[in-house]
Amino acid sequence: MKSTYTFLNPVKEEDLRLSFGHRQHLSSPLNPSEIFVPTISLFRKMAGAQHFWFIADPINWRIYDAGGSYSTMTPIGADDFIGQPPEILFRYTHPDDNASMLGFSQHWINYYMGLPAEKKAHARATIYLRMLNKENAYNWCMVQYVDTIIDENGRIIYGLTLVTDISHLKKDGNAMMTLLNTYDDSHHQFMCVDGQTLIETKQPMNPFTSREAEVLRLLAKGYSSKQIADSLKIAVKTTDNHRQNMLRKTQTKSTAEMVAYGITAGII
């Protein structure tokens, strides 16, 4: 898998809003909550940690719908999220990560909308940043742009996002974004800097086989070797062998370190 590492410049909220290409408020006959139901049901089934989801409406610049644990993961009240502008989320993002998050999001939108239709379903972006919790401390979260609804001009009219608490896996570091495109098997990693020259360097390739990646994703959900073996219909000893091989390949010393490696590399 090809992998590059790129630095981006941070942007302001208004710059992000203009990236969607909409200049006026519109109404849409679509019900995105119904369209996204199959995907949202998978969140509940596959969740490995506290999470919440929301549907963004970039035309009217508001949160159209939301669910999950946002009222326990953040200071946002149960009745204070839906219908509000996205700024309510920006408000609880770590000050050092907020401009980076906007820069990542703008880059993703421009990249996604520039893809031909047949490639859009293969592209996924994940952002890692810190968000304020109800105890007034910042937790690391994984923000995944999961799905979109686009209009006849290829512009995003609704976007489904999943936010997962990964504070049990990630304790430090900088905000970053990974962009995976399975169409051409490419993997890019991004960080944001202010006023510095754009730099590009090579990162290690994904060292895992497809089976090892499956095992890693189940480990991230808290599965034991027996549960993984049952899920993948393989022997427990085979599962343990995969785990040992992955520890060796990543030069990590524990499952937690290995899962953190997978998150950083965009495998999970």
Number of C-alpha atoms within 10 A of each C-alpha: 13 14 19 17 16 15 19 19 18 23 20 14 17 9 13 20 17 13 18 17 14 16 10 7 9 9 7 8 5 11 10 20 16 9 11 17 11 10 12 21 10 10 16 12 8 10 14 18 14 15 22 24 22 21 22 26 20 24 21 17 16 18 22 22 17 20 16 18 16 22 17 16 21 21 17 17 10 13 8 11 21 17 16 15 17 17 13 14 17 17 12 18 22 19 12 12 20 23 21 27 28 22 24 28 22 22 19 21 16 14 13 20 18 13 13 10 11 8 14 17 16 13 22 19 22 26 24 24 26 25 26 20 20 14 10 11 11 17 22 23 26 23 21 19 19 18 18 18 15 13 9 6 7 14 20 22 20 22 20 23 19 22 22 22 22 22 15 12 18 21 11 11 9 13 21 20 31 25 22 23 17 14 12 12 12 15 24 19 24 21 20 24 15 12 9 10 10 11 9 12 10 12 14 10 13 17 13 18 11 9 11 17 18 15 23 25 18 21 20 21 13 14 16 14 20 16 15 22 18 13 12 14 11 12 14 16 12 12 23 17 13 20 20 15 14 21 17 12 13 15 12 16 11 12 17 15 16 23 23 21 18 19 21 18 22 20 18 16
